[in-house]
Amino acid sequence: MTGTTADSGAPARSGNADIDGFLHDAVAFSAHPDDVEMAMGGTVAALTAAGRTVAIVCLTHGELGTHGTPELREREAAAAARILRCDLHWLDFPDGGLANDQPSRHRVVELIRQLRPRTVFVPYPHARTSHRDGRSNVDHLAAGLLVRDACKLARLSKLFPLMRAHAVRRVYYYMLADDVVPSWTVDVTPQAEMLEAAIRAHASQMAIARHGAPILDVLRVRRQAMGQRIGAAMGESFLCEDAIGGPALSLLEI
């Protein structure tokens, strides 16, 4: 089952949006309704502010979460999507039971071919941190492998031949472990206000705390640490398994 918010507030797509085979500039997959906002909401805000088309795909409804109900979390996710001006889609995989198996991969392949993203974002699948650390949630790890493998399959024209095959240009991982050196860190300082509003839209999750620290404070500190790597007040970091390159002058511009 998939769905999309009718009132997400996403910017209108340009008339030639599909001229190179892409319908969305980026699709960010999340295991749970709040993952994208809490981990990379500033990047989404920056992309949509620049007129780029972004969609969030929630793989589960977060029904095992300590706080909130699936229905409430759907409403909160829709509110956050309106703030970030992006589309919102759902799949109904079981919370706590995401698996990188063939039926799941095929369902994600179908959605990738429908959304046709240039770039995909997904949780880092190797964040073997403490069991108390949300980055190593079993669904986050499974989501990373599931979506990465679905991106590989989506370009195979003999799989579901009635659907147009699609090649995702880049896959970027978010929710990196602290010891991972990122491929790229985005300065999200200008997006601080919109970012916090999108996170707060998940009001039921604001009861989460880590060692007594409210979740908003935890997320703020993490972004400050990532920002320090690039001399920014706040940052969001990503890892790409591909080599990222370009002309020599790019070295002077980045």
C-alpha positions as CSV (number, residue, x, y, z in Angstrom):
1,M,0.0,0.0,0.0
2,T,1.3,3.4,-0.9
3,G,-0.1,6.8,-0.6
4,T,0.9,10.4,-0.9
5,T,-0.2,13.6,0.8
6,A,-2.4,15.7,-1.3
7,D,-1.5,18.9,0.5
8,S,2.2,18.5,1.1
9,G,3.0,21.9,-0.2
10,A,5.8,20.6,-2.5
11,P,6.9,23.0,-5.2
12,A,5.5,22.5,-8.6
13,R,7.6,20.3,-10.9
14,S,9.1,21.9,-14.0
15,G,7.7,20.9,-17.4
16,N,10.9,19.0,-18.3
17,A,11.2,17.2,-15.0
18,D,11.2,13.8,-16.7
19,I,13.4,14.8,-19.7
20,D,16.3,12.8,-18.3
21,G,14.1,10.1,-16.8
22,F,13.9,11.6,-13.3
23,L,10.6,12.6,-11.6
24,H,12.1,13.5,-8.2
25,D,15.5,15.0,-7.5
26,A,15.6,13.0,-4.3
27,V,13.7,10.4,-2.4
28,A,14.6,9.8,1.3
29,F,13.6,6.5,2.7
30,S,12.9,6.1,6.4
31,A,12.2,3.0,8.5
32,H,9.9,5.1,10.7
33,P,7.8,8.2,10.3
34,D,10.3,10.6,12.0
35,D,13.7,9.3,10.8
36,V,14.3,11.7,7.9
37,E,13.3,14.8,9.8
38,M,15.4,13.9,12.9
39,A,18.5,12.8,10.8
40,M,18.5,14.9,7.6
41,G,15.6,17.3,7.7
42,G,17.8,20.3,7.2
43,T,19.1,18.9,3.9
44,V,15.5,18.2,2.7
45,A,14.6,21.8,3.7
46,A,17.6,23.2,1.8
47,L,16.7,21.1,-1.3
48,T,13.1,22.1,-1.5
49,A,13.9,25.8,-0.8
50,A,16.1,25.6,-3.9
51,G,13.1,24.4,-5.9
52,R,14.1,20.7,-6.0
53,T,11.5,18.0,-5.8
54,V,11.9,15.7,-2.8
55,A,9.8,12.8,-1.5
56,I,9.9,11.0,1.8
57,V,9.0,7.3,1.9
58,C,8.1,5.8,5.3
59,L,8.6,2.0,5.1
60,T,6.5,1.4,8.3
61,H,4.0,3.3,10.3
62,G,6.0,3.1,13.5
63,E,3.4,1.0,15.3
64,L,5.9,-0.4,17.8
65,G,7.0,3.0,19.0
66,T,6.7,3.7,22.7
67,H,5.0,7.0,22.0
68,G,2.0,7.7,19.8
69,T,-0.3,5.5,17.6
70,P,0.1,4.7,13.9
71,E,-2.8,7.1,13.1
72,L,-1.2,9.9,15.1
73,R,2.2,9.4,13.6
74,E,0.7,9.5,10.1
75,R,-0.8,12.9,10.9
76,E,2.5,14.1,12.4
77,A,4.4,12.9,9.3
78,A,2.0,14.7,7.0
79,A,2.4,17.9,9.0
80,A,6.2,17.6,8.8
81,A,6.1,17.0,5.1
82,R,4.1,20.2,4.7
83,I,6.7,22.2,6.6
84,L,9.5,20.7,4.5
85,R,7.4,21.1,1.3
86,C,8.0,17.6,0.1
87,D,5.8,14.6,-0.9
88,L,5.1,11.8,1.5
89,H,4.5,8.1,0.6
90,W,4.0,5.0,2.7
91,L,4.7,1.3,2.5
92,D,3.1,-1.0,5.1
93,F,6.1,-3.2,6.1
94,P,5.9,-4.3,9.8
95,D,7.6,-2.1,12.4
96,G,10.4,-4.2,14.0
97,G,10.2,-6.6,11.1
98,L,11.8,-5.0,8.1
99,A,13.7,-7.6,6.1
100,N,15.9,-7.5,3.0
101,D,14.1,-10.4,1.3
102,Q,12.9,-10.8,-2.3
103,P,9.3,-9.8,-1.8
104,S,10.3,-6.6,0.1
105,R,12.9,-5.7,-2.5
106,H,10.4,-6.1,-5.3
107,R,7.9,-3.8,-3.6
108,V,10.6,-1.1,-3.2
109,V,11.7,-1.6,-6.8
110,E,8.1,-0.8,-7.9
111,L,8.0,2.3,-5.9
112,I,11.5,3.5,-7.1
113,R,10.3,3.0,-10.6
114,Q,7.1,5.1,-9.9
115,L,9.0,7.9,-8.1
116,R,12.0,7.8,-10.4
117,P,14.5,9.6,-8.1
118,R,17.8,11.0,-9.2
119,T,19.2,10.5,-5.7
120,V,18.2,8.2,-2.9
121,F,18.9,8.7,0.8
122,V,18.6,5.8,3.3
123,P,19.8,4.9,6.8
124,Y,23.4,3.7,7.1
125,P,23.1,-0.2,7.4
126,H,26.3,-0.8,9.4
127,A,25.8,1.5,12.4
128,R,26.7,-1.1,15.0
129,T,26.4,1.2,17.9
130,S,24.9,0.7,21.4
131,H,21.6,-1.0,21.7
132,R,20.3,2.3,23.2
133,D,21.4,4.2,20.1
134,G,18.6,4.7,17.6
135,R,21.0,4.6,14.7
136,S,21.4,0.8,15.3
137,N,17.7,0.1,15.4
138,V,17.1,-3.2,13.6
139,D,14.8,-1.5,11.1
140,H,17.3,1.2,10.3
141,L,19.9,-1.4,9.5
142,A,17.5,-3.5,7.4
143,A,16.2,-0.4,5.6
144,G,19.7,0.5,4.4
145,L,20.3,-2.9,2.8
146,L,16.8,-3.3,1.5
147,V,16.7,0.0,-0.4
148,R,20.3,-0.2,-1.6
149,D,19.6,-3.6,-3.1
150,A,16.3,-2.4,-4.6
151,C,18.1,0.4,-6.3
152,K,20.4,-2.2,-7.9
153,L,17.4,-4.2,-9.1
154,A,15.3,-1.2,-10.3
155,R,17.6,-0.8,-13.3
156,L,17.2,-4.3,-14.6
157,S,14.7,-4.1,-17.5
158,K,13.9,-7.9,-17.4
159,L,12.5,-7.5,-13.9
160,F,8.9,-6.5,-14.1
161,P,9.3,-5.7,-17.9
162,L,5.9,-3.9,-18.0
163,M,7.4,-1.2,-15.8
164,R,10.1,1.2,-17.2
165,A,13.4,0.4,-15.6
166,H,15.1,3.2,-13.6
167,A,18.7,3.8,-12.6
168,V,19.2,5.9,-9.5
169,R,22.3,8.1,-9.9
170,R,23.5,8.1,-6.3
171,V,22.7,6.5,-3.0
172,Y,23.6,8.4,0.1
173,Y,23.5,7.0,3.7
174,Y,22.4,9.1,6.6
175,M,22.4,8.2,10.4
176,L,26.1,7.6,10.3
177,A,28.0,6.1,13.2
178,D,30.3,8.5,15.0
179,D,33.5,6.7,13.7
180,V,32.4,6.9,10.1
181,V,34.1,9.6,8.0
182,P,31.4,11.1,5.8
183,S,31.7,11.7,2.1
184,W,29.9,15.0,2.4
185,T,28.5,17.2,5.1
186,V,25.8,19.7,4.4
187,D,25.8,23.1,6.2
188,V,22.2,23.2,7.4
189,T,22.6,26.3,9.6
190,P,20.3,28.4,7.4
191,Q,17.6,25.8,7.7
192,A,17.7,25.6,11.6
193,E,14.2,27.1,12.1
194,M,12.4,25.0,9.5
195,L,14.3,21.9,10.6
196,E,13.3,22.3,14.2
197,A,9.7,23.0,13.2
198,A,9.6,19.8,11.1
199,I,11.1,17.8,14.0
200,R,8.6,19.3,16.5
201,A,5.8,18.3,14.1
202,H,6.4,14.8,15.4
203,A,5.0,16.0,18.8
204,S,4.4,12.5,20.2
205,Q,8.1,11.7,19.8
206,M,9.3,14.8,21.8
207,A,8.9,12.7,25.0
208,I,12.0,10.7,23.9
209,A,15.1,11.3,26.0
210,R,18.7,10.0,26.0
211,H,20.3,9.8,29.4
212,G,17.9,12.5,30.6
213,A,18.6,14.8,27.7
214,P,15.5,15.7,25.5
215,I,15.7,14.3,22.0
216,L,15.8,17.9,20.5
217,D,18.9,18.6,22.5
218,V,20.5,15.3,21.5
219,L,19.8,16.0,17.8
220,R,21.1,19.6,18.1
221,V,24.4,18.4,19.7
222,R,24.9,15.8,16.9
223,R,24.4,18.4,14.2
224,Q,26.8,20.8,16.0
225,A,29.4,18.0,16.0
226,M,28.9,17.3,12.3
227,G,29.0,21.0,11.5
228,Q,32.3,21.4,13.3
229,R,33.9,19.2,10.7
230,I,33.2,21.8,8.0
231,G,33.3,25.0,10.1
232,A,29.5,25.4,10.3
233,A,27.2,25.8,13.3
234,M,25.1,22.8,12.2
235,G,25.7,20.0,9.7
236,E,24.2,16.8,8.4
237,S,26.6,14.1,7.1
238,F,26.3,11.5,4.4
239,L,28.3,8.6,3.1
240,C,28.3,7.5,-0.5
241,E,29.8,4.1,-1.5
242,D,30.7,5.5,-5.0
243,A,33.7,7.6,-5.7
244,I,32.6,11.3,-6.0
245,G,34.6,13.3,-8.5
246,G,34.6,16.0,-11.1
247,P,36.8,18.6,-12.8
248,A,40.0,19.8,-11.1
249,L,38.4,23.2,-10.3
250,S,35.8,21.4,-8.2
251,L,38.6,20.9,-5.7
252,L,38.8,24.6,-5.3
253,E,35.0,25.1,-5.0
254,I,34.0,22.6,-2.5
